[in-house]
Amino acid sequence: LFYVTGVFCQSAIDSAQNDHANIVHAMLANKEAHIEKISSLFSQLGAEKTGMITYAMFEEGMNTPAICEYFETLGLDVWDAWSFFKLLDMDRGGAVEIGEFFKGCLR
């Protein structure tokens, strides 16, 4: 019984890792298209002038269905906006640029 449970759990872990790897591969293969989508997302969040979003802008945007749907299409479940924003803000500058956003989504 323990062996069967162990095999099942390992299979589930392997499947989850493969799903993430497939998403990352697809994002890298279509990098330009994703950068365009991220640029559009940044515009929706009000970053068209600076090219950067702050946590306040990100948190406000997380309350809109279109932005939540975008993350779902990437296979990202953003339930904790603060933690996700910190993950994206790789240089810890308090704002996220488009390149940082793209790289952060690959993590």
GROMACS elastic network, one bead per residue, 0.5 to 0.9 nm:
[ bonds ]
;  ai    aj funct       b0    kb
    1     4     6  0.52051   500
    1     5     6  0.62511   500
    1     6     6  0.85839   500
    2     5     6  0.50587   500
    2     6     6  0.60196   500
    2     7     6  0.85844   500
    3     6     6  0.50101   500
    3     7     6  0.61524   500
    3     8     6  0.85695   500
    4     7     6  0.51499   500
    4     8     6  0.61434   500
    4     9     6  0.86157   500
    5     8     6  0.51119   500
    5     9     6  0.61448   500
    5    10     6  0.85798   500
    6     9     6  0.51681   500
    6    10     6  0.60870   500
    6    11     6  0.84712   500
    7    10     6  0.51694   500
    7    11     6  0.60501   500
    7    12     6  0.86336   500
    8    11     6  0.51047   500
    8    12     6  0.62714   500
    8    13     6  0.87314   500
    9    12     6  0.50935   500
    9    13     6  0.62288   500
    9    14     6  0.86231   500
   10    13     6  0.50352   500
   10    14     6  0.60730   500
   10    15     6  0.84791   500
   11    14     6  0.51189   500
   11    15     6  0.60815   500
   11    16     6  0.86503   500
   12    15     6  0.50890   500
   12    16     6  0.62331   500
   12    17     6  0.86957   500
   13    16     6  0.52036   500
   13    17     6  0.62707   500
   13    18     6  0.86494   500
   14    17     6  0.51638   500
   14    18     6  0.61545   500
   14    19     6  0.86330   500
   15    18     6  0.51024   500
   15    19     6  0.61796   500
   15    20     6  0.87843   500
   16    19     6  0.50972   500
   16    20     6  0.64109   500
   16    21     6  0.86887   500
   17    20     6  0.52355   500
   17    21     6  0.61927   500
   17    22     6  0.86301   500
   18    22     6  0.60532   500
   18    23     6  0.86018   500
   19    22     6  0.51306   500
   19    23     6  0.62882   500
   19    24     6  0.87309   500
   19    75     6  0.89800   500
   20    23     6  0.51262   500
   20    24     6  0.62070   500
   20    25     6  0.85629   500
   20    75     6  0.81858   500
   20   106     6  0.88235   500
   21    24     6  0.51583   500
   21    25     6  0.60810   500
   21    26     6  0.85645   500
   22    25     6  0.50716   500
   22    26     6  0.60878   500
   22    27     6  0.85725   500
   23    26     6  0.51123   500
   23    27     6  0.61436   500
   23    28     6  0.86501   500
   23    74     6  0.71313   500
   23    75     6  0.73968   500
   23   106     6  0.82941   500
   24    27     6  0.50951   500
   24    28     6  0.61936   500
   24    29     6  0.85583   500
   24   105     6  0.84269   500
   24   106     6  0.56663   500
   24   107     6  0.83173   500
   25    28     6  0.51979   500
   25    29     6  0.60993   500
   25    30     6  0.86417   500
   26    29     6  0.50612   500
   26    30     6  0.62122   500
   26    31     6  0.83440   500
   27    30     6  0.51917   500
   27    31     6  0.56286   500
   27    33     6  0.86217   500
   27    34     6  0.67964   500
   27    74     6  0.83780   500
   27   102     6  0.88575   500
   27   106     6  0.77981   500
   28    32     6  0.86273   500
   28    34     6  0.86237   500
   28   106     6  0.86080   500
   29    32     6  0.85281   500
   30    33     6  0.54708   500
   30    34     6  0.63081   500
   30    35     6  0.87179   500
   31    34     6  0.51245   500
   31    35     6  0.60655   500
   31    36     6  0.86275   500
   31   102     6  0.85407   500
   32    35     6  0.50574   500
   32    36     6  0.62553   500
   32    37     6  0.86751   500
   33    36     6  0.51297   500
   33    37     6  0.62983   500
   33    38     6  0.86589   500
   34    38     6  0.60300   500
   34    39     6  0.84415   500
   34   102     6  0.77532   500
   35    39     6  0.60457   500
   35    40     6  0.85813   500
   35    98     6  0.72366   500
   35    99     6  0.79186   500
   35   102     6  0.70594   500
   36    40     6  0.62534   500
   36    41     6  0.85699   500
   37    40     6  0.50518   500
   37    41     6  0.61216   500
   37    42     6  0.86035   500
   37    70     6  0.87543   500
   38    42     6  0.60567   500
   38    43     6  0.85333   500
   38    98     6  0.66096   500
   38   101     6  0.77885   500
   38   102     6  0.75501   500
   39    42     6  0.50366   500
   39    43     6  0.62665   500
   39    44     6  0.86979   500
   39    47     6  0.87720   500
   39    48     6  0.82252   500
   39    51     6  0.80618   500
   39    98     6  0.67562   500
   40    43     6  0.50293   500
   40    44     6  0.62836   500
   40    45     6  0.86754   500
   40    48     6  0.87534   500
   41    44     6  0.50374   500
   41    45     6  0.62969   500
   41    46     6  0.87813   500
   41    47     6  0.87660   500
   41    67     6  0.71778   500
   41    70     6  0.84176   500
   42    46     6  0.63111   500
   42    47     6  0.51820   500
   42    48     6  0.66427   500
   42    51     6  0.70955   500
   42    52     6  0.72815   500
   42    53     6  0.68235   500
   42    97     6  0.89148   500
   42    98     6  0.77502   500
   43    46     6  0.50298   500
   43    47     6  0.51685   500
   43    49     6  0.85488   500
   43    51     6  0.82093   500
   44    47     6  0.74789   500
   44    48     6  0.82296   500
   44    61     6  0.79744   500
   44    67     6  0.85228   500
   45    48     6  0.82747   500
   45    53     6  0.71908   500
   45    57     6  0.59592   500
   45    58     6  0.68718   500
   45    60     6  0.79967   500
   45    61     6  0.59591   500
   45    67     6  0.89588   500
   46    49     6  0.77996   500
   46    50     6  0.88118   500
   46    51     6  0.88785   500
   46    52     6  0.88265   500
   46    53     6  0.76344   500
   46    57     6  0.73220   500
   47    50     6  0.54915   500
   47    51     6  0.51032   500
   47    52     6  0.54756   500
   47    53     6  0.57365   500
   47    54     6  0.87796   500
   47    57     6  0.84247   500
   48    51     6  0.55486   500
   48    52     6  0.79812   500
   49    52     6  0.82569   500
   50    53     6  0.80098   500
   50    97     6  0.88762   500
   51    96     6  0.84926   500
   51    97     6  0.61318   500
   51    98     6  0.69562   500
   52    95     6  0.59603   500
   52    96     6  0.52628   500
   52    98     6  0.68867   500
   53    56     6  0.80808   500
   53    57     6  0.59370   500
   53    58     6  0.65110   500
   53    94     6  0.87081   500
   53    95     6  0.53846   500
   53    96     6  0.53118   500
   53    97     6  0.67467   500
   53    98     6  0.86699   500
   54    57     6  0.52308   500
   54    58     6  0.62145   500
   54    59     6  0.86011   500
   54    85     6  0.87358   500
   54    94     6  0.63056   500
   54    96     6  0.65061   500
   55    59     6  0.59218   500
   55    60     6  0.84407   500
   55    81     6  0.83163   500
   55    82     6  0.73632   500
   55    85     6  0.66085   500
   55    86     6  0.87594   500
   55    94     6  0.71717   500
   55    95     6  0.68455   500
   55    96     6  0.83854   500
   56    59     6  0.51665   500
   56    60     6  0.61377   500
   56    61     6  0.85285   500
   57    60     6  0.52455   500
   57    61     6  0.61515   500
   57    62     6  0.87231   500
   58    61     6  0.50435   500
   58    62     6  0.62305   500
   58    81     6  0.76165   500
   58    82     6  0.89775   500
   58    85     6  0.76377   500
   59    62     6  0.51590   500
   59    63     6  0.71458   500
   59    81     6  0.61794   500
   59    82     6  0.77824   500
   59    85     6  0.87664   500
   60    63     6  0.56938   500
   60    64     6  0.76749   500
   61    64     6  0.55083   500
   61    65     6  0.86612   500
   61    66     6  0.87760   500
   61    67     6  0.64237   500
   61    68     6  0.82654   500
   62    65     6  0.76772   500
   62    66     6  0.88242   500
   62    67     6  0.61940   500
   62    68     6  0.60885   500
   62    78     6  0.84641   500
   62    81     6  0.74463   500
   63    66     6  0.89970   500
   63    67     6  0.78818   500
   63    68     6  0.75854   500
   64    67     6  0.57164   500
   64    68     6  0.64981   500
   64    69     6  0.88032   500
   65    68     6  0.50963   500
   65    69     6  0.60109   500
   65    70     6  0.86029   500
   66    69     6  0.51097   500
   66    70     6  0.62846   500
   66    71     6  0.89475   500
   67    70     6  0.50234   500
   67    71     6  0.65770   500
   67    72     6  0.87467   500
   68    71     6  0.53103   500
   68    72     6  0.63447   500
   68    73     6  0.88680   500
   68    77     6  0.86106   500
   68    78     6  0.78952   500
   69    73     6  0.62589   500
   69    74     6  0.87754   500
   70    73     6  0.52142   500
   70    74     6  0.66596   500
   70    75     6  0.89172   500
   70    76     6  0.87671   500
   71    74     6  0.51113   500
   71    75     6  0.63902   500
   71    76     6  0.51548   500
   71    77     6  0.68233   500
   71    78     6  0.72464   500
   72    76     6  0.53897   500
   72    77     6  0.64385   500
   72    78     6  0.84770   500
   73    76     6  0.74675   500
   74    77     6  0.88128   500
   74   105     6  0.82927   500
   76   105     6  0.80471   500
   77    80     6  0.87547   500
   78    81     6  0.62441   500
   78    83     6  0.88877   500
   78    84     6  0.67164   500
   79    83     6  0.89080   500
   79    84     6  0.83193   500
   80    83     6  0.56021   500
   80    84     6  0.62315   500
   80    85     6  0.86143   500
   81    84     6  0.51469   500
   81    85     6  0.59570   500
   81    86     6  0.85824   500
   82    85     6  0.51350   500
   82    86     6  0.62278   500
   82    87     6  0.86672   500
   83    86     6  0.51428   500
   83    87     6  0.62883   500
   83    88     6  0.87780   500
   84    87     6  0.50298   500
   84    88     6  0.63419   500
   84    89     6  0.87255   500
   84   104     6  0.87586   500
   85    88     6  0.50176   500
   85    89     6  0.60810   500
   85    95     6  0.88141   500
   85    96     6  0.80329   500
   85   101     6  0.89187   500
   85   104     6  0.89271   500
   86    89     6  0.50658   500
   86    90     6  0.73043   500
   86    92     6  0.74249   500
   86    94     6  0.84533   500
   87    90     6  0.64853   500
   87   104     6  0.62066   500
   87   105     6  0.85427   500
   87   107     6  0.82841   500
   88    91     6  0.88003   500
   88    92     6  0.88866   500
   88    96     6  0.66590   500
   88    97     6  0.89608   500
   88   100     6  0.60726   500
   88   101     6  0.54330   500
   88   102     6  0.82032   500
   88   103     6  0.75253   500
   88   105     6  0.71239   500
   88   107     6  0.88630   500
   89    92     6  0.52482   500
   89    93     6  0.68150   500
   89    94     6  0.67740   500
   89    95     6  0.64583   500
   89    96     6  0.52821   500
   89    97     6  0.81729   500
   89   100     6  0.65412   500
   89   101     6  0.75225   500
   89   104     6  0.76033   500
   90    93     6  0.79360   500
   90    96     6  0.80023   500
   90   100     6  0.65198   500
   90   101     6  0.87935   500
   90   103     6  0.87912   500
   90   104     6  0.74237   500
   91    94     6  0.82441   500
   91    95     6  0.87991   500
   91    96     6  0.85384   500
   91   100     6  0.83868   500
   92    95     6  0.76491   500
   92    96     6  0.86766   500
   93    96     6  0.76553   500
   96    99     6  0.81725   500
   96   100     6  0.59740   500
   96   101     6  0.62737   500
   97   100     6  0.52510   500
   97   101     6  0.61558   500
   97   102     6  0.87589   500
   98   101     6  0.50273   500
   98   102     6  0.62685   500
   98   103     6  0.87163   500
   99   102     6  0.51763   500
   99   103     6  0.62134   500
   99   104     6  0.84072   500
  100   103     6  0.51908   500
  100   104     6  0.58374   500
  100   105     6  0.85157   500
  101   104     6  0.50553   500
  101   105     6  0.62064   500
  101   106     6  0.88184   500
  102   105     6  0.52960   500
  102   106     6  0.66704   500
  103   106     6  0.52115   500
  103   107     6  0.69027   500
  104   107     6  0.53939   500
